[in-house]
Amino acid sequence: MKKQWSHKGIVEKFEMCRNVENAGPMKAYMKHHFPFLGIKSPLRKELLREQFREYALPAVEEVFDEAWTLYELPEREYQYAAIALLDKMKKHFTTDDYPKLLKFIEAKSWWDSVDAIAPNLVGHIVKLDRAYGKQVMLDWSQSDNMWTNRSAILHQLKFKGETDTELLFEIILQHVESNEFFIQKAIGWVLREYAKTDPAIVKQFVEEHTLKPLSRREALKHIGGMGY
């Protein structure tokens, strides 16, 4: 029988595997934005699997608070653990949960956390009500927070044939003049990914609009016979 959920189980597991030698390079890789315990991805994922085998998941009404408790801990591995917990519980999320996810996006923001939350969690909720999701994503696209903008751009990253191209292109066009690297990269990435589903429409979009060189290069990366 599984134990009642406790984030302390994760803390204990992670602390036992703290590795100072790994922590320095991992912090440097993330531009020194966050301290690290020094637990590399394969071990971290195994420790989380152990946690989920050993402990029952928290109640639905408690999951965001439990995840936030982990997210507030200083080392970056705890933010990854919080996102993993949210991902485990995403089937219970509703369209009322956008503000809760936005809280995670706009706290301790960097590409690693945002890129895990936006396509996997936000995208999941958008699919529950596409019309309302479109409204929310357009609001996010107009946010003063760059990471919220990036989330709006990337929320359909994994939608493939279910992609709302009108919405995708509308959001992209709101940011095509941005000089922000993470916005330019997101535009290129989401177009490159959708090109796997419909290369012709991506090619047409890129030809008809002026994208920043980084966005353009990324968008066309895997489209053959383009002359680029």
Secondary structure, DSSP 4 states (H G I P E B T S, - for coil): -PBPP-HHHHHHHHHHT--HHHHHHHHHHTTTSS------HHHHHHHHHHHHHHBPPPPGGGHHHHHHHHHTSSSHHHHHHHHHHHHHHGGG--GGGHHHHHHHHTSS--HHHHHHHIIIIIHHHHTT-HHHHHHHHHHHHT-S-HHHHHHHHHTTTT-GGG--HHHHHHHHHTTTT---HHHHHHHHHHHHHHHTT-HHHHHHHHHHS---HHHHHHHTTT-TTS--
